[in-house]
C-alpha cells in the first residue's frame, strides 16, 4: 500500500467567480495536464502553512485569506495523495508562472482548458454550487407571501432554493413546487426538492434534497443532477460522502425557533465535524447573511437559511 502524501491545493478565486489553474510542466508527472496550484505538505507544516509557502514559491503571491474547504483522496500510479483544498479569495501580488507551463483563469460553468488532473476533476462540479441556499417556509407565512419573497430574492441574485414544506397539503404542495421550479428556472437558479415530500410519479427533478432518515436508508445515490442531504452527525456526513452526494447541510449551528430549546452545534463543533470531508457542507440553523464569513472560516461551503433568506 502506497504511503499517503498530503498536498495543499488552492482554489484561487476572483470576485466574478473565476478561478486559477496551472498547466503542469513537461518534466513532471502528467505533463500538460491542468491543476489547482499547490504542493506537498512538508514535515512540521500544517496544510494551510504549506499552502501559503507553495503559493509564494509557485506564483509569487502572498495569501491574505484561505478558507478550508474539501479534502479528497486519489491514487495515482506514482502516489496516493490526500488533497487539502482551500479557497483563496484574497491575496497580494500578481500571479506569475514560476513552475507551470501556463496559467489560466476559468469560469466554473465553462472551463476552457483540458485535460484536468484526475484528482482535481470532481472539484469543478463543487465550484458550480452556489454559496447560499434559501429554504422555503410557505406553510408558515403563506404561499403568496413566500412567492413574493422568493421573486425578490431571485431578482437580487439568490441562486439556490430548497422547497421544504412538510406541513403543506399534498395537492397545494405539488402546485407550489412546480411554481418554485419554474421561477428558479427562469432566473437560472438551482431548485432542490425535498425528496421525502415528493408524491409518486412527480417526475424527475434537477435537484433532490434528502432528510437524514432517508439518507441513512439508501445504498445508492438517487438519480438527479444535484443530490444533497440534511445531516446532524459525522456518520451521516460520511454516508452522504460514500454515496457520492454533491453536498450536505449540517446544523443547527445557532439557536433557532425551529429547534427551540435544543442545544446548537456552535462553530467549533461544526468545524470538527466537517474536517476531512470530500463534499461541500453548508451550515444551517439561525443564520443570517452576515454569518457567511464565520461559516467559511470554519470549513463551510456556504450557508442555508430559512427566515434569513427572505428578509
N, C-alpha and C positions, 0 to 999 in steps of 0.2 A: 504493500500500500504506500502510495506516494505521501511524503510529508506535506502538510498544508502550508502554503505560502500566503501570508497575509499581505494584501495590497490595498492602498488607499487610492480611491478614484474620485475625480472631481467632475461634477456636473456644473460647469461654469455658465451662468445664465445672465442674459441681459433683460432689460425691462420689457422688451417685446416678446419674451418667452423663448427666444432663440438660445441655443447652447453651442459650446465649442467642442469640436472633435479634432484629433490629430491623426495623421497618417503614419503608420509605422515605417521606419527606415528600412532600406534594403538589407542591412546586416543584422536584422533581428528575426525572432520567430514571427511567423505570419507577416512577412514584408508586404507592404501595400495595403494592408487592412486598416480600417479606421477604428479609433478607440477614444474613450474618455481619458484625458490626461491624468497622470498619477504615477505611482510606483510602489515598490516593495517597502513594507514596514520593517525598519531595521531593529535590531535588538535594543531594548530600553526605550523604544518610542511607542507612543500611542498612535492609533491610526490618524487622529487629527494632526499630531505633530509631524507625522510622515507626509501628510497631505501638504502642509504648509511648506515643508522643506522641498518636496518634489516640484511644487508649482513654481517656487523660486528658481530651482535649477533648470526645469524644463521650459518654462515660459517667461521667466524673468518678472513675475508678478508677485505682489505681497498680499496675502489673504487678509481681509478685514472681517468677513463673516463666513462661517462654514456651518451649515446645518446638517446634523447627522440624518441619514435618510434610509437607505436599504443596505442589506448585506446579502450577497449572492455567492454561491459556490459553483465552480466549474472545473471539470477535469480535462486538461489538455494532454497531448502526448508527452509533453515535457514537464508538466507540473499540475498539481491540484491547488487551485487558488481560491482564496476567500476574499472577495472584493467588498471593501467597506466604502460605500458611496456616500458622498457629501454633496449638498448643493452649495455652491459658492456664488451668491448674488452680488457681493461687494468685494472689490479688490483695488489695489493701487498699481499703476503701471500699465503698459501696453503689451499684450501678449505677443511674444516673439517665438519663432520655431527654433529652439536650441537642439532638440533631439529628434523631432519629427520631420518627415519629408515635406509636409504641408499642414496648414491649419485651415479649418473651415467652420463658419457659423451656420447652424442648421435650424430649421423650423421643426417642431415636434411632429406636426401632422404631414410634413412632406420633406423628409430628409433627402438630400440630393447626392449623397456620396455612398459608395459601396465598394467592396463588401465591408460589413461591420465585423469586428472581432466577435466570435461566437458568444463569449461570456457577457458582452455588452448589449447584444441584440434585444433581450427582453426589457431592458431599461427604456427603450424607445416608446413602448406602449404605455409604461407607467408615467412617462413625461407628458403624455396626452391627457392624463387625468386631471380635471380641474382641482383647485385647492380648496374650494368652498362648496359644500352641499347644503341646500335648503330642504328641510323635511316638512311636508305639508301638515296642517292641523285644521283642515276644513270642518271636521265634525265639531270642533270646539268654537271656531269663530264664524262659521257659516260658509257655504260654498261660494257665494257671490263675493264675500269679503276676501276669501282665500284666492280666488281667481284674480281679483283686482290687485292684491298684494303680489301675487305671482307675476303678473304682467309688468308691474312696476319694477320688480327685482330683475326680470329678464331684460327689460329695457335698460336697466342700469348696469348690466353685464354679468348677472348670475348665470353660470354655465352648467349647473348640475342640480337636479331636483330629484328627491326621492318621494314618491307617493306612498304615504303610510296613513291609512285610515281604517283601523280595526273596528271603530265604533260606528262607521257609516253603513247604512243598509246596503245590501249587495247590489240591487238594481241602480241605486244612486251612485254607488262607488264605481261601477263599470262606466257610467256616463262621465263621471269626474275623471277617472283615469284616462279615458280617451281624449278628453278636453285638455288635460295637462300634457299628454303626449303630443298633441297637435301644436300647442303653444310652444313647447320646448323645441320641436322640430322646426317651426318657423323661425325661432331665434337661434338655431344652431346649437342648442344646449342638449346635454345628455339627460334623459329621463330614466330613472331606475324605479321599477315597480316592485313593491313588497311581495315576494313570492308566496307568502302564506295567505295573502288576501286575494289571489287570483282565482277566479272560478274556472272550472273545467272548460276547455275549448275556447279560452280567451284569445288564443293566438300568440304568435311569437312577439317577444318584447326585445328591444335593443339592450336594455339594462334590467337585470334582476338583482334584488337585494334579499338575502336570506336572514330570517331571525336565527338566533343561536341554536334553538332547539331543532330547527330544520337543518341547519348546517351540520350538526353533530350526527344526524341520522343518515347523511349522504356518504356514499363511497365513490362518487364520481362527480365531476363538475357538470352543472346544468348547461344546456345549450343556449347561449346568448353571447353577444359580443362583449358585454361587460357584466361580470358577476362579482358581487361582494357579499359581505355578511356582517351582522352585528355580533360583537364578541365582548366578553367580560373577564375572561381568564386567559392565561398563557396557553393552556391546552386548546382552547377554541381558536386562538390565533394560529397556532401551529397546524391545526386541522385545516383551516382555511388556506394556509400556505401549501399544505400537502395536496390539496385538491386543485391547486393551480388557480385560485381565485385572483381577481385583479386588484382587490383592495379589501380592507376591513375597517369597521368603525369600532372604537374602544371607548367605553365610558361606564358610568358617568364620571367625568373628570372633576366637576364642581357641583355644588348644591343646585338642585333644580326642582321645580314644583312637580315634575313628572315622577320623581323618586323622593318625595318629601320624607325626611326622617331617616333615610338610608345613608350610610357612610359613603363619601365620594372617594375616588382614587387619589386625587391630587396629582400634580405634575411629576413629582419624583417617582411615584409608583407607576405612572403611565410610562415614563422613560424606561424603567426597569422591564416592563412587560413587552415593549416593542423592540428592545435591543436585539440585534442579530437577525431580524426577520427579513425575508426576501420580497415581501409585498408591501405596498404603501398602506399606512394606517392613519385614519383620520380620528381626531379627538372629538368627542361629543359629550354634552351634558353641561348646561348652564353657561354656555359660551356666547360671546359677542365677537363682532368683527375685530375689536381691538385685542382679542386674545390670540390672534394669529402668530404674533412674534413669539410668545411663550410656547405655543404649540410647536412651532418649527424648531426652537432651541431644544426641546425635549424629544425630538425624533419623529414628530408627526408630519405626515404629508400635507395636512391641512386641517380644517375644522368642519364639522357638521353642526347645523343649528336648526332648532325648531322655531322658537319665538324670535330669536335674534336675526333670523334670515329675512323676516318680513317687516322689520321696523324701519 
